[in-house]
Amino acid sequence: MAAAPALTTTTVALLTVLALSAPTPALADGGDPSRPPGTVETSPPPTVDPNSPGLKLADGATLAAAKVLDIKSVVEDLGGEERREDTNENVTFALQAEVLFPKDSPKLNPEARSRIDAIAEEIKKQNAQAVRVFGFTDNLGSYAHGLVLSKRRAEAVHDELASRLDGDVTFEVRGYSEDYPIADNTSEQGRRKNRRVEVSFPRSGAASDGSGGSGTAS
């Protein structure tokens, strides 16, 4: 019975020693708490000698002319119904057929006109004098039927645009059926993207190539 208090005292002392010798918990990110998590150490940039012979042009050599890179910007709405693509040279709008037309029809929906209004305003803003309107379908049905439908849909969009723009603008209007798909035709999601009308025109300051004519081109 006399050994019980001694065993308790020894146990308490041992636990105290273990507690004092326990390692300090590491930080969650394993580093300096003043640094953002994921910070990567990088080496300083190398020193470059501007007088190095390897950096000099050979006698008689000249620098190439400056070139502006062609930068492309693509913006698509959440449902993919409308896509705008901007490059240094052109602006292209692609509208899915479902937001413009009833199924298998070239007759515009009433709500399609607000989208065409916005495109017409952008054409005016860019002061474009040449506009291309191209229609496309998916690969369902015959190729010949797709040619007729895509052309008639492009013509319907052309007619609406022409009524909103002055007579100085020339149009190139074509139907391409299932040619030039932008998505996989093996899924309905892809086919929906391929059923579209594209309207493209030069950006302000970009030179027009002069192609295309007034009215409908074959």
Backbone hydrogen bonds, N-H to C=O, Kabsch-Sander energy under -0.5 kcal/mol:
donor,donor_aa,acceptor,acceptor_aa,energy
4,A,1,M,-0.8
6,A,2,A,-0.6
7,L,3,A,-2.1
8,T,4,A,-2.0
9,T,5,P,-2.3
10,T,6,A,-2.2
11,T,7,L,-2.2
12,V,8,T,-2.3
13,A,9,T,-2.2
14,L,10,T,-2.3
15,L,11,T,-2.4
16,T,12,V,-2.0
17,V,13,A,-2.2
18,L,14,L,-2.4
19,A,15,L,-2.2
20,L,16,T,-2.3
21,S,17,V,-1.8
22,A,18,L,-0.7
22,A,19,A,-0.6
30,G,27,L,-1.1
35,R,32,D,-1.9
39,T,36,P,-1.6
52,S,49,D,-2.0
55,L,52,S,-1.9
56,K,53,P,-1.3
61,A,58,A,-2.3
69,L,67,K,-0.6
71,I,69,L,-0.9
73,S,86,D,-3.1
75,V,84,R,-3.1
77,D,82,E,-2.3
80,G,77,D,-1.7
83,R,94,A,-2.2
84,R,75,V,-3.4
85,E,92,T,-2.8
86,D,73,S,-3.3
87,T,90,N,-2.6
91,V,201,F,-2.7
92,T,85,E,-2.5
93,F,199,V,-3.2
94,A,83,R,-2.7
95,L,197,V,-2.7
96,Q,81,E,-2.6
97,A,195,R,-3.3
99,V,96,Q,-1.3
100,L,97,A,-1.4
101,F,97,A,-3.3
105,S,102,P,-1.5
108,L,106,P,-0.5
109,N,100,L,-3.5
112,A,109,N,-1.1
113,R,109,N,-0.5
113,R,110,P,-1.0
114,S,111,E,-0.6
115,R,111,E,-0.7
116,I,112,A,-2.0
117,D,113,R,-2.4
118,A,114,S,-1.6
119,I,115,R,-1.6
120,A,116,I,-2.6
121,E,117,D,-2.2
122,E,118,A,-1.6
123,I,119,I,-2.3
124,K,120,A,-2.1
125,K,121,E,-2.3
126,Q,122,E,-2.4
127,N,124,K,-0.9
128,A,123,I,-2.0
131,V,170,T,-2.7
132,R,200,S,-2.9
133,V,172,E,-3.2
134,F,132,R,-0.5
134,F,198,E,-2.7
135,G,174,R,-2.5
136,F,196,R,-2.5
137,T,177,S,-3.4
146,G,142,S,-1.9
147,L,143,Y,-2.0
148,V,144,A,-1.9
149,L,145,H,-2.6
150,S,146,G,-2.7
151,K,147,L,-1.9
152,R,148,V,-2.5
153,R,149,L,-2.3
154,A,150,S,-2.0
155,E,151,K,-2.3
156,A,152,R,-1.9
157,V,153,R,-2.0
158,H,154,A,-2.5
159,D,155,E,-2.6
160,E,156,A,-1.6
161,L,157,V,-2.5
162,A,158,H,-3.2
163,S,159,D,-1.5
164,R,160,E,-0.6
164,R,161,L,-1.5
165,L,161,L,-1.0
169,V,166,D,-1.4
170,T,129,Q,-2.8
172,E,131,V,-2.2
174,R,133,V,-2.1
176,Y,135,G,-2.7
177,S,146,G,-0.6
179,D,176,Y,-2.3
187,S,184,D,-1.0
191,R,187,S,-2.5
192,R,188,E,-2.3
193,K,189,Q,-1.3
194,N,190,G,-1.7
195,R,191,R,-1.7
196,R,136,F,-1.0
196,R,194,N,-1.3
197,V,95,L,-2.2
198,E,134,F,-3.0
199,V,93,F,-2.8
200,S,132,R,-2.3
201,F,91,V,-2.0
203,R,89,E,-2.8
206,A,203,R,-2.2
213,G,171,F,-0.7
217,A,173,V,-0.7
